[in-house]
Amino acid sequence: MTRAAKLAATILVVACATSPCALGDEAKDVLKKLQGAWVFKDAQGEESRWVFDGDVLRTTTDGNEYVSTVILNPKAKPVTTVDFKITQAPDDSIGKTALGIYHLEGDRLKLCVSMPGRDTRPTEFKQVEEETMVFELKRGN
């Protein structure tokens, strides 16, 4: 194998490890179910929009857009996990990962996500100030 071929193979392996081709069949099935728009309404009635397009999530809230790569692990126990690798944001969270857990039931998606850059994953769907956020989304238009 030539040096160029080895380099190309290495790039493909690295790209695959961070994209949907690295997902197992179960994770790909969940990702398919997430496709499209979801809406979250906070306690004050403010809405944010979450749009899954492949393994990319675009979240619009308070006029700001956040873009993340989504990595699911539906086989994790005791709760299924999700990582959001932030690629675009209006603040210093670019390049950080928000670790989370999720529960998908029909047209409802419940998430509990750590603050970006924290290295601890939530273990329950509980909001903790300065640590985790809980989102209950409904399928939107």
DSSP file (Angstrom, degrees, kcal/mol; ACC not computed):
  #  RESIDUE AA STRUCTURE BP1 BP2  ACC     N-H-->O    O-->H-N    N-H-->O    O-->H-N    TCO  KAPPA ALPHA  PHI   PSI    X-CA   Y-CA   Z-CA
    1    1 A M              0   0    0      0, 0.0     5,-0.0     0, 0.0     0, 0.0   0.000 360.0 360.0 360.0 131.1    0.0    0.0    0.0
    2    2 A T     >  -     0   0    0      1,-0.1     4,-2.4     4,-0.0     5,-0.2  -0.248 360.0-110.2 -72.1 163.7    1.4    3.4   -1.0
    3    3 A R  H  > S+     0   0    0      1,-0.2     4,-2.3     2,-0.2     5,-0.2   0.889 120.4  51.6 -61.1 -40.3    1.9    6.1    1.5
    4    4 A A  H  > S+     0   0    0      2,-0.2     4,-2.4     1,-0.2    -1,-0.2   0.889 109.6  49.5 -64.3 -40.2   -0.9    8.1   -0.1
    5    5 A A  H  > S+     0   0    0      2,-0.2     4,-2.4     1,-0.2    -2,-0.2   0.893 110.7  50.1 -66.5 -40.0   -3.3    5.1    0.1
    6    6 A K  H  X S+     0   0    0     -4,-2.4     4,-2.4     2,-0.2    -2,-0.2   0.913 111.4  48.9 -63.7 -42.1   -2.4    4.6    3.8
    7    7 A L  H  X S+     0   0    0     -4,-2.3     4,-2.5     2,-0.2    -2,-0.2   0.917 111.5  49.0 -62.9 -44.2   -3.1    8.3    4.5
    8    8 A A  H  X S+     0   0    0     -4,-2.4     4,-2.2     1,-0.2    -2,-0.2   0.901 111.4  49.5 -62.8 -41.5   -6.4    8.1    2.6
    9    9 A A  H  X S+     0   0    0     -4,-2.4     4,-2.3     2,-0.2    -1,-0.2   0.897 110.8  50.3 -64.9 -40.2   -7.4    5.0    4.6
   10   10 A T  H  X S+     0   0    0     -4,-2.4     4,-2.5     2,-0.2    -2,-0.2   0.921 110.1  49.5 -63.3 -44.5   -6.5    6.7    7.9
   11   11 A I  H  X S+     0   0    0     -4,-2.5     4,-2.8     1,-0.2     5,-0.2   0.903 110.6  50.8 -61.0 -41.9   -8.6    9.8    7.0
   12   12 A L  H  X S+     0   0    0     -4,-2.2     4,-2.6     2,-0.2    -1,-0.2   0.911 110.6  48.6 -63.4 -42.7  -11.6    7.5    6.1
   13   13 A V  H  X S+     0   0    0     -4,-2.3     4,-2.0     2,-0.2    -2,-0.2   0.927 113.6  46.4 -64.0 -44.7  -11.3    5.7    9.4
   14   14 A V  H  X S+     0   0    0     -4,-2.5     4,-0.8     2,-0.2    -2,-0.2   0.923 114.2  47.9 -63.8 -44.3  -11.1    8.9   11.4
   15   15 A A  H >< S+     0   0    0     -4,-2.8     3,-0.7     1,-0.2    -2,-0.2   0.901 112.0  50.1 -62.8 -41.0  -14.0   10.4    9.4
   16   16 A C  H >< S+     0   0    0     -4,-2.6     3,-1.3     1,-0.2     6,-0.6   0.861 103.6  59.2 -66.1 -36.4  -16.1    7.3    9.9
   17   17 A A  H 3< S+     0   0    0     -4,-2.0    -1,-0.2     1,-0.3    -2,-0.2   0.725 112.6  39.3 -67.6 -19.9  -15.4    7.2   13.7
   18   18 A T  T << S+     0   0    0     -4,-0.8    -1,-0.3    -3,-0.7    -2,-0.2   0.170 111.9  64.6-114.3  17.2  -17.0   10.7   14.0
   19   19 A S  S X  S-     0   0    0     -3,-1.3     3,-2.1    -5,-0.1     4,-0.3  -0.761  99.2 -86.0-131.9 177.1  -19.9   10.3   11.6
   20   20 A P  G >  S+     0   0    0      0, 0.0     3,-1.5     0, 0.0    -4,-0.1   0.732 116.3  72.8 -59.7 -22.2  -23.1    8.2   11.2
   21   21 A C  G 3  S+     0   0    0      1,-0.3    -5,-0.1    -6,-0.1    -4,-0.1   0.731  93.3  57.0 -66.8 -16.9  -21.1    5.3    9.5
   22   22 A A  G <  S+     0   0    0     -3,-2.1    -1,-0.3    -6,-0.6     2,-0.1   0.609  89.0  99.0 -84.0 -12.6  -19.7    4.6   13.0
   23   23 A L  S <  S-     0   0    0     -3,-1.5    50,-0.1    -4,-0.3     2,-0.0  -0.453  75.9-122.0 -75.4 145.2  -23.2    4.1   14.4
   24   24 A G     >  -     0   0    0     -2,-0.1     4,-2.4     1,-0.1     5,-0.2  -0.290  35.9 -96.3 -73.5 171.0  -24.6    0.7   14.9
   25   25 A D  H  > S+     0   0    0      1,-0.2     4,-2.2     2,-0.2     5,-0.1   0.883 125.1  53.1 -58.0 -40.3  -27.9   -0.2   13.2
   26   26 A E  H  > S+     0   0    0      1,-0.2     4,-2.1     2,-0.2    -1,-0.2   0.916 109.8  47.4 -63.8 -42.8  -29.9    0.6   16.3
   27   27 A A  H  > S+     0   0    0      1,-0.2     4,-2.7     2,-0.2    -1,-0.2   0.891 110.7  52.2 -65.1 -39.6  -28.3    4.1   16.6
   28   28 A K  H  X S+     0   0    0     -4,-2.4     4,-2.1     2,-0.2    -1,-0.2   0.894 108.4  51.6 -62.8 -38.7  -29.0    4.8   12.9
   29   29 A D  H  X S+     0   0    0     -4,-2.2     4,-1.7     2,-0.2    -2,-0.2   0.911 111.2  46.8 -64.3 -42.5  -32.6    3.8   13.4
   30   30 A V  H  X S+     0   0    0     -4,-2.1     4,-1.4     1,-0.2    -2,-0.2   0.925 110.2  53.1 -64.4 -44.1  -33.0    6.2   16.3
   31   31 A L  H  X S+     0   0    0     -4,-2.7     4,-0.8     1,-0.2     3,-0.3   0.884 106.9  52.8 -59.2 -39.1  -31.3    9.0   14.3
   32   32 A K  H >< S+     0   0    0     -4,-2.1     3,-0.8     1,-0.2    -1,-0.2   0.895 107.0  52.5 -61.8 -40.0  -33.8    8.4   11.5
   33   33 A K  H 3< S+     0   0    0     -4,-1.7    -1,-0.2     1,-0.2    -2,-0.2   0.772 106.5  54.2 -67.4 -25.8  -36.6    8.8   14.0
   34   34 A L  H 3< S+     0   0    0     -4,-1.4    18,-0.4    -3,-0.3    -1,-0.2   0.659  80.2 122.9 -81.5 -16.4  -35.2   12.1   15.1
   35   35 A Q    <<  +     0   0    0     -3,-0.8     2,-0.2    -4,-0.8    18,-0.2  -0.115  58.5  24.7 -54.3 139.0  -35.0   13.7   11.7
   36   36 A G  E    S-A   52   0A   0     16,-2.6    16,-2.6   103,-0.0     2,-0.3  -0.610  99.7 -24.6 106.9-165.4  -36.9   16.9   11.2
   37   37 A A  E     -A   51   0A   0    103,-0.3   103,-2.6    14,-0.2     2,-0.3  -0.621  47.1-179.0 -94.3 142.8  -38.1   19.7   13.5
   38   38 A W  E     -AB  50 139A   0     12,-2.9    12,-2.8   101,-0.3     2,-0.4  -0.943  14.0-145.3-132.4 153.5  -38.8   19.6   17.2
   39   39 A V  E     -AB  49 138A   0     99,-3.0    99,-2.4    -2,-0.3     2,-0.4  -0.973   7.6-166.3-127.7 137.5  -40.0   22.4   19.5
   40   40 A F  E     -AB  48 137A   0      8,-2.5     8,-2.6    -2,-0.4     2,-0.5  -0.982   4.3-164.3-119.6 131.9  -39.1   23.1   23.1
   41   41 A K  E     -A   47   0A   0     95,-0.5     6,-0.2    -2,-0.4    95,-0.1  -0.973  13.2-148.4-117.6 122.5  -41.2   25.6   25.2
   42   42 A D    >   -     0   0    0      4,-2.7     3,-2.0    -2,-0.5    93,-0.0  -0.164  36.7 -88.2 -81.7-179.4  -39.6   26.8   28.4
   43   43 A A  T 3  S+     0   0    0      1,-0.3    -1,-0.1     2,-0.1    -2,-0.0   0.748 128.4  53.9 -62.6 -25.5  -41.5   27.8   31.6
   44   44 A Q  T 3  S-     0   0    0      2,-0.1    -1,-0.3     1,-0.0     3,-0.1   0.429 120.7-107.4 -88.7   0.6  -41.9   31.4   30.4
   45   45 A G  S <  S+     0   0    0     -3,-2.0     2,-0.3     1,-0.3    -2,-0.1   0.486  71.0 144.8  87.9   3.0  -43.5   30.2   27.1
   46   46 A E        -     0   0    0     -5,-0.0    -4,-2.7     1,-0.0     2,-0.3  -0.575  38.9-143.0 -75.7 135.3  -40.4   31.0   25.0
   47   47 A E  E     -A   41   0A   0     -2,-0.3    15,-0.4    -6,-0.2     2,-0.3  -0.763  15.2-169.4-102.0 145.4  -39.9   28.5   22.2
   48   48 A S  E     -A   40   0A   0     -8,-2.6    -8,-2.5    -2,-0.3     2,-0.4  -0.954  17.0-136.7-124.7 152.4  -36.7   27.1   20.7
   49   49 A R  E     -AC  39  60A   0     11,-2.4    11,-2.9    -2,-0.3     2,-0.5  -0.913  13.5-168.3-114.6 133.3  -36.5   25.1   17.6
   50   50 A W  E     -AC  38  59A   0    -12,-2.8   -12,-2.9    -2,-0.4     2,-0.5  -0.986   5.3-172.5-121.8 123.7  -34.4   21.9   17.2
   51   51 A V  E     -AC  37  58A   0      7,-2.6     7,-2.5    -2,-0.5     2,-0.5  -0.964   8.6-158.3-125.1 118.5  -33.8   20.5   13.7
   52   52 A F  E     +AC  36  57A   0    -16,-2.6   -16,-2.6    -2,-0.5     2,-0.4  -0.831  14.5 173.8 -93.7 126.4  -32.1   17.2   13.1
   53   53 A D  E >   - C   0  56A   0      3,-3.1     3,-1.6    -2,-0.5     2,-0.3  -0.883  67.4 -51.6-133.7  99.2  -30.6   16.7    9.6
   54   54 A G  T 3  S-     0   0    0     -2,-0.4   -20,-0.1     1,-0.2     0, 0.0  -0.576 121.4 -24.0  66.2-129.5  -28.6   13.5    9.4
   55   55 A D  T 3  S+     0   0    0     -2,-0.3    15,-3.3    -3,-0.1     2,-0.4   0.134 120.8  98.5 -99.7  20.4  -26.2   13.6   12.3
   56   56 A V  E <   -CD  53  69A   0     -3,-1.6    -3,-3.1    13,-0.2     2,-0.5  -0.908  54.9-162.3-110.4 134.6  -26.3   17.4   12.6
   57   57 A L  E     -CD  52  68A   0     11,-2.9    11,-2.5    -2,-0.4     2,-0.5  -0.967   1.6-166.8-115.7 128.7  -28.5   19.3   15.0
   58   58 A R  E     -CD  51  67A   0     -7,-2.5    -7,-2.6    -2,-0.5     2,-0.5  -0.971   8.7-171.8-113.4 119.6  -29.4   23.0   14.5
   59   59 A T  E     -CD  50  66A   0      7,-2.9     7,-2.8    -2,-0.5     2,-0.5  -0.948   5.5-166.5-114.5 128.0  -30.9   24.6   17.6
   60   60 A T  E     +CD  49  65A   0    -11,-2.9   -11,-2.4    -2,-0.5     2,-0.3  -0.962  20.5 155.3-116.0 120.5  -32.3   28.1   17.4
   61   61 A T  E >   - D   0  64A   0      3,-2.4     3,-2.5    -2,-0.5   -13,-0.1  -0.995  65.7  -3.0-146.0 137.6  -33.0   29.8   20.7
   62   62 A D  T 3  S-     0   0    0    -15,-0.4     3,-0.1    -2,-0.3   -14,-0.1   0.817 129.0 -57.8  50.9  34.6  -33.2   33.5   21.7
   63   63 A G  T 3  S+     0   0    0      1,-0.3     2,-0.3     0, 0.0    -1,-0.3   0.502 115.5 114.6  77.9   3.4  -32.2   34.4   18.2
   64   64 A N  E <   -D   61   0A   0     -3,-2.5    -3,-2.4     2,-0.0     2,-0.5  -0.833  55.4-144.3-108.0 146.1  -29.0   32.4   18.4
   65   65 A E  E     -D   60   0A   0     -2,-0.3     2,-0.4    -5,-0.2    -5,-0.2  -0.926  12.0-171.8-113.4 134.6  -28.1   29.3   16.4
   66   66 A Y  E     -D   59   0A   0     -7,-2.8    -7,-2.9    -2,-0.5     2,-0.4  -0.971   5.2-162.8-119.4 136.1  -26.1   26.4   17.7
   67   67 A V  E     +DE  58  88A   0     21,-2.5    20,-3.0    -2,-0.4    21,-1.8  -0.980  14.9 171.8-123.1 132.5  -24.9   23.6   15.5
   68   68 A S  E     -DE  57  86A   0    -11,-2.5   -11,-2.9    -2,-0.4     2,-0.5  -0.962  34.2-124.0-137.7 152.6  -23.8   20.2   16.8
   69   69 A T  E     -DE  56  85A   0     16,-2.5    16,-2.6    -2,-0.3     2,-0.5  -0.857  34.6-138.5 -91.7 133.6  -22.8   16.8   15.6
   70   70 A V  E     - E   0  84A   0    -15,-3.3     2,-0.5    -2,-0.5    14,-0.2  -0.811  20.4-176.3-101.5 130.0  -25.0   14.2   17.3
   71   71 A I  E     - E   0  83A   0     12,-2.2    12,-2.4    -2,-0.5     2,-0.3  -0.971  12.1-166.1-126.3 115.4  -23.6   10.9   18.5
   72   72 A L  E     - E   0  82A   0     -2,-0.5    10,-0.2    10,-0.2   -45,-0.1  -0.720  18.9-173.2-102.6 147.9  -26.1    8.4   20.0
   73   73 A N  E >   + E   0  81A   0      8,-2.7     8,-1.9    -2,-0.3     3,-1.4  -0.703   9.8 171.2-135.2  86.1  -25.7    5.3   22.0
   74   74 A P  T 3  S+     0   0    0      0, 0.0     6,-0.1     0, 0.0    -1,-0.1   0.559  76.7  61.2 -72.9  -5.8  -29.1    3.6   22.4
   75   75 A K  T 3  S+     0   0    0      6,-0.1     5,-0.1    -3,-0.1    -3,-0.0   0.500  76.0 117.8 -96.4  -5.1  -27.5    0.5   23.9
   76   76 A A    <   -     0   0    0     -3,-1.4    -3,-0.0     5,-0.1     0, 0.0  -0.307  63.0-109.2 -62.8 145.7  -26.1    2.4   26.9
   77   77 A K  S    S+     0   0    0      1,-0.2    -2,-0.1     3,-0.1    -1,-0.0  -0.965  86.1   8.6-127.6 144.8  -27.4    1.3   30.3
   78   78 A P  S    S+     0   0    0      0, 0.0     2,-0.3     0, 0.0    -1,-0.2  -0.997 137.8   9.6 -83.2 -11.8  -29.2    2.2   32.5
   79   79 A V  S    S-     0   0    0     45,-0.0     2,-0.1    24,-0.0    24,-0.1  -0.945  82.4-104.8-127.9 152.2  -30.2    5.1   30.2
   80   80 A T  E     - F   0 102A   0     22,-0.5    22,-1.9    -2,-0.3     2,-0.3  -0.452  40.7-141.8 -73.3 145.5  -29.5    5.8   26.5
   81   81 A T  E     -EF  73 101A   0     -8,-1.9    -8,-2.7    20,-0.2     2,-0.3  -0.744  18.5-173.6-115.8 157.8  -26.8    8.5   25.9
   82   82 A V  E     -EF  72 100A   0     18,-2.2    18,-2.7    -2,-0.3     2,-0.4  -0.992   8.1-157.7-144.7 141.3  -26.2   11.3   23.4
   83   83 A D  E     -EF  71  99A   0    -12,-2.4   -12,-2.2    -2,-0.3     2,-0.6  -0.974   4.2-158.0-118.9 136.9  -23.2   13.6   22.8
   84   84 A F  E     -EF  70  98A   0     14,-2.2    14,-2.4    -2,-0.4     2,-0.8  -0.932   5.1-161.2-114.8 106.3  -23.5   16.9   21.1
   85   85 A K  E     -EF  69  97A   0    -16,-2.6   -16,-2.5    -2,-0.6     2,-0.4  -0.793  21.3-136.5 -88.7 111.1  -20.2   18.1   19.7
   86   86 A I  E     +E   68   0A   0     10,-2.6     9,-3.0    -2,-0.8   -18,-0.3  -0.535  35.1 164.7 -78.6 121.7  -20.7   21.8   19.2
   87   87 A T  E     +     0   0A   0    -20,-3.0     2,-0.4    -2,-0.4   -19,-0.2   0.651  68.6  26.9-108.9 -23.2  -19.4   23.1   15.9
   88   88 A Q  E     +E   67   0A   0    -21,-1.8   -21,-2.5     5,-0.1    -1,-0.3  -0.993  68.1 142.2-143.0 135.4  -21.0   26.5   15.7
   89   89 A A        -     0   0    0     -2,-0.4   -23,-0.1   -23,-0.2     5,-0.1  -0.971  52.8-120.7-164.4 155.7  -22.2   28.8   18.5
   90   90 A P  S    S+     0   0    0      0, 0.0     2,-0.2     0, 0.0   -24,-0.1   0.390  96.1  43.4 -82.6   6.2  -22.4   32.5   19.4
   91   91 A D  S >  S-     0   0    0      0, 0.0     3,-0.8     0, 0.0    -2,-0.2  -0.542 108.2 -70.5-134.2-162.3  -20.3   31.9   22.5
   92   92 A D  T 3  S+     0   0    0      1,-0.2     4,-0.0    -2,-0.2     0, 0.0   0.258 100.8  93.5 -83.7  14.1  -17.2   30.0   23.8
   93   93 A S  T >   +     0   0    0      2,-0.1     3,-2.2     3,-0.0    -7,-0.3   0.524  51.1 122.2 -85.7  -3.2  -18.8   26.6   23.6
   94   94 A I  T <  S+     0   0    0     -3,-0.8    -7,-0.2     1,-0.3     3,-0.1  -0.376  79.8  18.3 -59.3 131.4  -17.5   25.9   20.0
   95   95 A G  T 3  S+     0   0    0     -9,-3.0    -1,-0.3     1,-0.4     2,-0.2   0.299 103.5 111.8  89.3  -9.0  -15.4   22.7   20.1
   96   96 A K    <   -     0   0    0     -3,-2.2   -10,-2.6   -10,-0.1     2,-0.4  -0.534  60.6-132.7 -93.2 163.5  -16.9   21.5   23.4
   97   97 A T  E     -F   85   0A   0    -12,-0.2    20,-2.2    -2,-0.2     2,-0.6  -0.955   4.1-150.5-118.0 135.6  -19.1   18.5   23.9
   98   98 A A  E     -F   84   0A   0    -14,-2.4   -14,-2.2    -2,-0.4     2,-0.3  -0.930  18.8-149.3-102.5 115.8  -22.3   18.5   25.9
   99   99 A L  E     +F   83   0A   0     -2,-0.6    15,-3.4    19,-0.3     2,-0.3  -0.654  29.5 156.9 -86.4 138.5  -22.9   15.0   27.3
  100  100 A G  E     -FG  82 113A   0    -18,-2.7   -18,-2.2    -2,-0.3     2,-0.3  -0.895  37.6-127.5-150.5 179.1  -26.4   13.9   27.7
  101  101 A I  E     -FG  81 112A   0     11,-2.1    11,-2.0    -2,-0.3     2,-0.3  -0.918  27.1-166.1-127.6 156.7  -29.1   11.2   28.1
  102  102 A Y  E     -FG  80 111A   0    -22,-1.9   -22,-0.5    -2,-0.3     2,-0.3  -0.971  18.3-162.2-144.5 159.1  -32.3   10.9   26.1
  103  103 A H  E     - G   0 110A   0      7,-2.1     7,-2.7    -2,-0.3     2,-0.5  -0.945  13.3-165.5-141.3 120.1  -35.6    9.1   26.0
  104  104 A L  E     + G   0 109A   0     -2,-0.3     2,-0.4     5,-0.2     5,-0.2  -0.923  14.2 166.5-110.0 125.1  -37.6    9.0   22.7
  105  105 A E  E >   - G   0 108A   0      3,-2.8     3,-1.4    -2,-0.5     2,-0.2  -0.858  62.1 -63.3-139.9 102.2  -41.2    8.0   22.8
  106  106 A G  T 3  S-     0   0    0     -2,-0.4    -1,-0.1     1,-0.3     0, 0.0  -0.413 120.5  -8.1  62.1-122.1  -43.2    8.7   19.6
  107  107 A D  T 3  S+     0   0    0     -2,-0.2    32,-2.1    -3,-0.1     2,-0.4   0.053 120.8  87.5 -96.8  24.7  -43.3   12.4   19.0
  108  108 A R  E <   -GH 105 138A   0     -3,-1.4    -3,-2.8    30,-0.2     2,-0.5  -0.988  52.1-173.9-126.8 133.2  -41.7   13.3   22.3
  109  109 A L  E     -GH 104 137A   0     28,-2.2    28,-3.2    -2,-0.4     2,-0.5  -0.988   5.3-165.0-127.6 121.6  -38.0   13.6   23.0
  110  110 A K  E     -GH 103 136A   0     -7,-2.7    -7,-2.1    -2,-0.5     2,-0.4  -0.921  11.9-179.8-109.3 130.5  -36.7   14.1   26.5
  111  111 A L  E     -GH 102 135A   0     24,-2.8    24,-2.7    -2,-0.5     2,-0.4  -0.962  20.0-169.6-128.1 144.2  -33.1   15.2   27.0
  112  112 A C  E     -GH 101 134A   0    -11,-2.0   -11,-2.1    -2,-0.4     2,-0.4  -0.975  23.2-177.4-128.7 120.9  -30.9   16.0   30.0
  113  113 A V  E     -GH 100 133A   0     20,-2.8    20,-2.4    -2,-0.4   -13,-0.2  -0.948  22.3-129.1-127.7 136.0  -27.7   17.6   28.9
  114  114 A S  E     - H   0 132A   0    -15,-3.4    18,-0.2    -2,-0.4     3,-0.1  -0.358  45.0 -86.1 -72.9 160.6  -24.6   18.7   30.8
  115  115 A M    >   -     0   0    0     16,-2.3     3,-2.0     1,-0.1   -16,-0.3  -0.436  63.7 -84.3 -63.1 142.4  -23.2   22.2   30.3
  116  116 A P  T 3  S+     0   0    0      0, 0.0   -18,-0.2     0, 0.0    -1,-0.1  -0.216 114.7  20.1 -54.5 133.8  -20.8   22.2   27.3
  117  117 A G  T 3  S+     0   0    0    -20,-2.2     2,-0.2     1,-0.3   -19,-0.1   0.227  87.8 127.9  93.1 -14.0  -17.3   21.1   28.3
  118  118 A R    <   -     0   0    0     -3,-2.0    -1,-0.3   -21,-0.2   -19,-0.3  -0.524  52.7-147.3 -73.3 143.6  -18.2   19.3   31.5
  119  119 A D  S    S+     0   0    0     -2,-0.2     2,-0.4    -3,-0.1    -1,-0.1   0.238  70.4  88.4 -99.7  15.2  -16.9   15.8   31.7
  120  120 A T        -     0   0    0    -21,-0.1   -21,-0.2     0, 0.0    -2,-0.1  -0.939  65.7-145.5-114.2 137.2  -19.7   14.3   33.7
  121  121 A R        -     0   0    0     -2,-0.4   -21,-0.1   -23,-0.1    -8,-0.1  -0.785  25.8-109.8 -96.9 138.1  -22.8   12.9   32.0
  122  122 A P        -     0   0    0      0, 0.0     3,-0.1     0, 0.0   -10,-0.1  -0.314  21.9-163.4 -60.4 151.6  -26.2   13.2   33.7
  123  123 A T  S    S+     0   0    0      1,-0.2     2,-0.3     3,-0.1   -23,-0.0   0.478  71.5  29.1-114.0  -9.6  -27.6   10.0   35.1
  124  124 A E  S    S-     0   0    0      2,-0.2     2,-2.0   -23,-0.0    -1,-0.2  -0.958  90.2 -97.6-145.7 163.3  -31.2   11.1   35.5
  125  125 A F  S    S+     0   0    0     -2,-0.3     2,-0.4    -3,-0.1     9,-0.1  -0.551  75.7 128.2 -84.4  77.6  -33.6   13.6   33.9
  126  126 A K        -     0   0    0     -2,-2.0     2,-0.4     7,-0.1    -2,-0.2  -0.996  56.2-131.8-139.4 128.5  -33.1   16.3   36.5
  127  127 A Q        -     0   0    0     -2,-0.4     2,-0.4     4,-0.1     6,-0.2  -0.677  24.1-175.9 -82.7 129.7  -32.1   20.0   36.0
  128  128 A V  B >>  -I  132   0A   0      4,-0.7     3,-2.5    -2,-0.4     4,-2.4  -0.988  32.8-110.0-127.5 120.6  -29.3   21.1   38.2
  129  129 A E  T 34 S+     0   0    0     -2,-0.4     4,-0.1     1,-0.3    -2,-0.0  -0.198  99.9   2.9 -54.7 133.5  -28.3   24.8   38.0
  130  130 A E  T 34 S+     0   0    0      1,-0.1    -1,-0.3     2,-0.1   -15,-0.1   0.446 133.4  57.8  70.0   2.3  -25.0   25.4   36.4
  131  131 A E  T <4 S+     0   0    0     -3,-2.5   -16,-2.3     1,-0.4     2,-0.3   0.694 105.8  10.4-123.8 -54.2  -24.6   21.7   35.6
  132  132 A T  E  <  -IH 128 114A   0     -4,-2.4    -4,-0.7   -18,-0.2    -1,-0.4  -0.918  50.4-153.9-134.8 157.4  -27.5   20.2   33.6
  133  133 A M  E     - H   0 113A   0    -20,-2.4   -20,-2.8    -2,-0.3     2,-0.4  -0.985  11.4-148.0-129.2 141.2  -30.5   21.3   31.5
  134  134 A V  E     - H   0 112A   0     -2,-0.4     2,-0.4   -22,-0.2   -22,-0.2  -0.926  13.9-173.9-111.5 133.9  -33.6   19.3   30.8
  135  135 A F  E     - H   0 111A   0    -24,-2.7   -24,-2.8    -2,-0.4     2,-0.6  -0.994  11.9-166.2-127.9 129.0  -35.5   19.7   27.5
  136  136 A E  E     - H   0 110A   0     -2,-0.4   -95,-0.5   -26,-0.2     2,-0.3  -0.930  22.6-170.9-114.5 105.3  -38.9   18.1   26.7
  137  137 A L  E     -BH  40 109A   0    -28,-3.2   -28,-2.2    -2,-0.6     2,-0.4  -0.674  13.3-157.6-101.4 149.0  -39.4   18.5   23.0
  138  138 A K  E     -BH  39 108A   0    -99,-2.4   -99,-3.0    -2,-0.3   -30,-0.2  -0.943  37.7 -94.0-120.4 147.1  -42.4   17.8   20.8
  139  139 A R  E     -B   38   0A   0    -32,-2.1  -101,-0.3    -2,-0.4     2,-0.1  -0.365  54.6-174.9 -58.2 132.7  -42.3   17.1   17.1
  140  140 A G              0   0    0   -103,-2.6  -103,-0.3   -90,-0.2    -1,-0.1  -0.408 360.0 360.0-118.7-166.5  -42.8   20.4   15.3
  141  141 A N              0   0    0     -2,-0.1  -103,-0.1  -105,-0.1    -2,-0.1   0.376 360.0 360.0 -99.8 360.0  -43.3   21.8   11.8
